[in-house]
Amino acid sequence: MQGELVRLGHRIAASTVWQILHDSGIDPAPRRSGPTWRQFLSTQAKAVLAVDFVHVDTVLLRRIYALIAVEHGSRRAHLVGVSAHPTGTWTTQAARNLMMDLADRVTTITFLLRDRDSRFTTPFDAVFTADSIRILTSPPGAPRANAICERMIGTLRRELLDRVLILNEHHLCRILTIYLRHFNAARPHRTLEQLTPAQAETQPPRVINLADNQVRRRAILDGLTNEYHLAA
């Protein structure tokens, strides 16, 4: 408003504009129309990829970091990399590896959502912008702005990391790889109407009568969780 008045030749202080709006009961806001952040993420879910770090302390009290990525539309999760010292250079290479893992799905990604961690450097962003992916940074101290990735990290802690003693980077990488394979291919999600992320991209399974079939259980991570499938 102040800028428009100045453009018309009428100079007015920003504090005066604020006082006028305040007296009129109009609170300052970055935008007063259009979708909220939550609505934006919901409508653009299939086009959003979110990344974030989760840290883990080993039995020797050594801190290790794992970089996790989540496709909003399908909830498919990726282990991008594990390192005790994730520098900007390491994070950039991890981003290149992620883009290769996404393969043809890269063409469906329009936005990358991340926080303002200093390890997400300009070269890191460039890996995605080279494929016309726009970078969205969440506000400082606002984990809800990246809620789906934060929820994924919470799931990792509740169902895996809080139940296993981590020895080293190799051990963490192995159990995360096994768990995320289970998460993507066998763990039902309420958001996906109890389908798995892998099923979200295909047709739902046909309806069967369990009385006519045998269900087998397979232990994952030495019984930490289980998978169920029909006997051949």
C-alpha positions in Angstrom: 0.0 0.0 0.0 2.8 2.4 0.9 4.5 1.6 -2.4 1.4 2.3 -4.4 0.9 5.7 -2.7 4.5 6.6 -3.4 4.1 5.6 -7.0 1.2 8.0 -7.2 3.3 10.8 -5.7 2.0 10.7 -2.2 4.8 9.9 0.3 3.7 8.3 3.6 5.6 6.6 6.4 5.2 2.8 6.8 4.2 3.3 10.4 1.4 5.6 9.3 0.1 2.8 7.0 0.3 0.3 9.8 -1.6 2.6 12.2 -4.4 3.1 9.6 -4.7 -0.6 9.0 -4.6 -1.3 12.8 -7.3 1.2 13.5 -9.4 -0.4 10.8 -9.0 -3.8 12.4 -6.9 -5.2 9.5 -4.0 -7.3 10.8 -0.8 -7.5 8.7 -0.5 -10.7 6.7 1.7 -11.8 3.8 -1.4 -12.6 1.8 -5.1 -12.3 2.4 -6.4 -14.4 -0.4 -5.6 -17.6 -2.1 -4.8 -21.0 -0.5 -3.3 -21.5 2.9 0.1 -23.4 3.1 -1.8 -26.5 4.1 -4.2 -26.2 1.2 -1.3 -25.6 -1.2 0.5 -28.7 0.0 -2.7 -30.8 -0.3 -3.4 -29.7 -3.9 0.2 -30.0 -5.0 0.9 -33.2 -3.1 1.9 -35.2 -6.2 4.4 -32.5 -7.2 6.1 -32.1 -3.9 9.3 -33.8 -2.7 10.4 -33.1 0.9 13.9 -33.7 2.4 15.2 -33.5 6.0 17.9 -34.8 8.3 17.3 -37.3 11.1 20.1 -37.7 13.7 20.9 -40.9 15.6 23.3 -41.5 18.5 25.3 -44.7 18.4 26.0 -46.9 21.4 29.4 -45.2 21.6 27.6 -41.8 21.7 28.7 -40.8 18.2 26.1 -38.8 16.3 25.2 -40.0 12.8 23.0 -38.2 10.3 20.6 -39.7 7.7 19.1 -37.7 4.9 15.5 -38.7 4.2 13.3 -37.7 1.3 9.5 -38.3 1.0 7.3 -38.0 -2.1 4.2 -36.3 -0.8 1.7 -37.8 -3.2 2.6 -41.5 -2.7 4.3 -41.1 0.7 7.2 -43.1 -0.8 10.3 -42.6 1.4 13.9 -42.7 0.3 17.2 -43.0 2.2 19.3 -40.4 0.5 22.5 -41.0 2.5 24.1 -41.6 5.9 27.1 -39.8 7.2 28.7 -38.7 10.5 29.9 -35.5 8.8 27.3 -34.4 6.2 29.0 -31.4 4.6 27.5 -29.3 1.8 29.6 -31.3 -0.8 28.3 -34.6 0.6 24.7 -33.3 0.6 25.0 -32.2 -3.0 26.2 -35.6 -4.1 23.4 -37.2 -2.2 21.0 -35.0 -4.1 22.4 -36.3 -7.4 22.0 -39.9 -6.2 18.4 -39.2 -5.2 17.6 -37.7 -8.7 18.9 -40.9 -10.3 16.9 -43.1 -7.9 13.7 -41.2 -8.8 14.3 -42.0 -12.4 11.2 -41.2 -14.5 9.3 -39.8 -11.5 11.5 -36.7 -11.6 9.2 -35.4 -14.3 6.3 -35.3 -11.8 8.2 -33.3 -9.2 7.7 -29.5 -9.3 8.7 -28.4 -5.8 11.4 -29.4 -3.3 10.5 -28.6 0.3 13.4 -28.3 2.8 14.3 -26.3 5.9 17.1 -23.7 6.1 19.8 -26.0 7.3 23.2 -24.7 6.2 24.1 -28.1 4.7 21.5 -27.4 2.0 23.8 -25.3 -0.1 23.4 -23.4 -3.4 24.9 -26.4 -5.3 22.4 -28.7 -3.6 19.5 -26.5 -4.8 21.1 -26.4 -8.3 20.8 -30.2 -8.7 17.0 -29.8 -8.6 16.6 -26.4 -10.3 18.5 -27.9 -13.3 15.3 -30.1 -13.8 13.0 -27.1 -13.3 12.2 -28.0 -9.7 11.4 -25.0 -7.6 12.9 -24.8 -4.1 10.5 -24.1 -1.2 12.2 -23.3 2.2 10.2 -23.6 5.4 10.2 -20.7 7.9 12.7 -21.0 10.8 11.4 -23.0 13.8 8.3 -24.1 11.9 8.5 -27.9 11.6 4.8 -28.1 10.7 5.6 -26.4 7.4 7.4 -29.7 6.5 4.9 -31.8 8.4 4.9 -34.9 6.1 8.7 -35.3 6.3 8.7 -34.6 10.0 6.0 -37.3 10.5 8.1 -39.7 8.5 11.1 -39.0 10.8 8.7 -39.5 13.8 7.7 -42.9 12.4 11.3 -43.9 12.0 12.0 -43.1 15.6 8.9 -44.8 17.0 9.0 -47.9 14.9 12.8 -48.4 14.4 15.4 -46.1 15.8 14.1 -46.0 19.4 14.0 -49.8 19.4 17.5 -50.6 18.0 21.0 -49.9 19.3 23.0 -48.4 16.4 26.6 -49.5 16.1 27.9 -47.4 13.2 27.1 -45.8 9.9 27.0 -49.2 8.1 24.6 -50.6 10.6 22.3 -47.5 10.4 22.3 -47.6 6.6 21.4 -51.3 6.6 18.5 -51.2 9.0 17.1 -48.0 7.4 17.3 -49.6 3.9 15.5 -52.7 5.2 12.8 -50.7 7.0 12.1 -48.3 4.2 11.7 -51.2 1.8 9.1 -52.5 4.2 7.6 -49.0 4.6 7.2 -48.5 0.8 6.1 -52.0 -0.1 4.2 -53.5 2.8 3.2 -50.9 5.5 -0.4 -49.7 5.1 -1.1 -45.9 5.3 -4.4 -44.4 6.4 -3.8 -41.4 4.1 -3.7 -43.9 1.2 -6.8 -45.7 2.3 -4.7 -48.5 3.9 -2.7 -49.1 0.8 1.1 -49.0 0.7 3.1 -46.3 -1.2 3.9 -48.9 -3.9 0.2 -49.7 -4.3 -0.7 -46.0 -4.5 0.9 -45.8 -7.9 -1.0 -48.9 -9.3 -4.4 -50.4 -9.1 -5.6 -51.6 -5.6 -5.5 -55.3 -5.1 -8.5 -57.4 -5.9 -10.9 -58.3 -3.1 -10.4 -61.9 -1.8 -12.0 -64.2 0.8 -9.4 -64.8 3.4 -11.2 -68.0 4.4 -10.1 -69.5 1.1 -6.5 -68.5 1.5 -3.6 -68.9 3.8 -1.8 -65.9 5.2 1.9 -66.1 5.9 3.9 -63.8 8.2 7.5 -62.8 7.6 9.6 -61.1 10.3 11.4 -58.0 9.4 14.5 -56.8 11.3 14.5 -59.9 13.5 10.9 -59.5 14.5 10.8 -55.8 15.1 7.9 -55.7 12.7 6.2 -58.1 10.3 4.9 -58.4 6.8 1.9 -60.5 5.8 1.2 -62.1 2.4 -0.9 -64.8 0.8 0.7 -68.2 0.5 1.4 -69.3 -3.0 
